[in-house]
Amino acid sequence: MGRKAAQVDGEKVRQYALLGLKTTEIAGMFGCDEKVIRRRFKKEVLSGKAQRVAAIRKAQYDAMLALNPTILIWLGKNELGQTDKSVVEHTGAEGGPIRVDLSKLTTEELNVIRNIRSRFAEPASN
């Protein structure tokens, strides 16, 4: 005697796909194998997923029209290639150079600084 066929409602499959359920989860709702959903209800799954994507895009569009700053930033980055750039500039008092007091360093510490500095010094031109 064969296995009892699962009673699967195609409209329910579409609705579950619209909610974002995966085919394994939809199969679990009906107590059947995932292959049944993928093979017999492929059209319904694809329709539900397409409706979900359209609903998400519509919600994003509505949020954009409402000038939601988060969605505007997200859309700017993803649709327009905009990026966040941070420029950090370090300056001393009143925009001048940074002053460092080296008077309290030992000779050994000063030699370490000189050694490091010499590695980055531009070569002398002849």
C-alpha positions in Angstrom: 0.0 0.0 0.0 1.4 3.4 -1.0 2.0 6.4 1.2 -1.0 8.7 1.8 -0.7 11.9 -0.3 -0.4 15.1 1.7 -3.2 17.5 1.4 -1.5 20.7 0.2 -3.4 23.9 -0.6 -1.6 25.8 -3.3 -3.0 29.2 -2.2 -1.7 28.5 1.3 1.7 27.6 -0.2 1.7 31.0 -2.0 0.7 32.8 1.2 3.5 31.1 3.3 6.0 32.0 0.6 4.7 35.6 0.7 5.4 35.6 4.5 9.0 34.5 3.8 8.8 30.8 4.8 11.4 28.6 3.1 10.2 25.5 1.2 11.3 23.2 4.1 9.2 25.3 6.5 6.2 25.2 4.1 6.5 21.5 3.8 6.6 21.2 7.6 3.3 23.2 7.8 1.6 20.5 5.6 3.5 17.5 7.0 5.0 16.6 3.6 8.4 16.3 2.0 10.1 19.5 0.7 10.3 17.9 -2.7 6.5 18.0 -2.9 6.4 21.7 -2.4 9.4 22.4 -4.8 8.0 20.2 -7.6 4.2 20.5 -7.4 3.9 24.0 -6.1 6.9 25.8 -7.8 4.6 28.4 -9.4 2.9 29.2 -6.1 6.3 29.5 -4.3 7.7 31.8 -7.0 4.5 33.9 -7.0 4.6 34.3 -3.2 8.3 35.3 -3.3 7.7 37.8 -6.1 4.9 39.4 -4.2 7.1 39.6 -1.1 9.9 41.3 -3.0 7.4 43.8 -4.5 5.9 44.5 -1.1 9.3 45.2 0.4 10.2 47.5 -2.5 6.9 49.3 -2.1 7.5 49.8 1.7 11.0 51.2 0.9 9.5 53.5 -1.7 6.9 54.7 0.7 9.5 55.3 3.4 11.6 57.2 0.9 8.7 59.5 0.0 8.1 60.0 3.7 11.7 61.3 3.9 12.8 58.5 6.3 16.5 59.4 6.8 17.5 55.7 7.4 16.0 54.5 4.1 17.3 57.6 2.3 20.9 56.8 3.4 20.5 53.1 2.6 19.0 53.9 -0.9 21.8 56.4 -1.5 24.5 53.9 -0.8 22.8 51.0 -2.6 21.2 52.7 -5.6 23.5 55.7 -6.1 26.9 54.3 -4.9 27.2 57.0 -2.2 29.6 56.2 0.7 30.5 57.5 4.1 33.8 59.2 4.2 35.5 60.5 7.3 38.4 62.9 7.1 40.3 63.1 10.3 42.8 65.9 10.7 44.9 66.3 13.8 46.1 69.7 14.7 47.5 71.4 17.8 46.1 74.4 19.6 44.2 76.9 17.4 44.8 74.7 14.3 48.6 74.9 14.6 51.1 72.1 14.7 51.0 69.5 17.4 53.6 70.3 20.0 55.3 67.4 21.8 57.5 67.9 24.9 60.4 65.5 24.6 62.3 67.1 27.5 61.3 64.3 30.0 62.5 61.5 27.8 65.7 59.5 28.5 68.5 59.4 25.9 67.6 55.9 25.1 63.9 56.9 24.4 65.1 59.8 22.2 67.4 57.4 20.3 64.4 55.1 19.7 62.4 58.0 18.3 65.4 59.1 16.1 65.7 55.6 14.8 62.0 55.3 13.9 62.1 58.8 12.3 65.1 58.0 10.2 63.2 55.1 8.6 60.7 57.6 7.2 63.0 60.4 6.3 63.3 61.2 2.6 66.6 60.1 1.1 69.1 62.9 0.6 69.4 64.0 -3.0 73.0 64.3 -4.5 
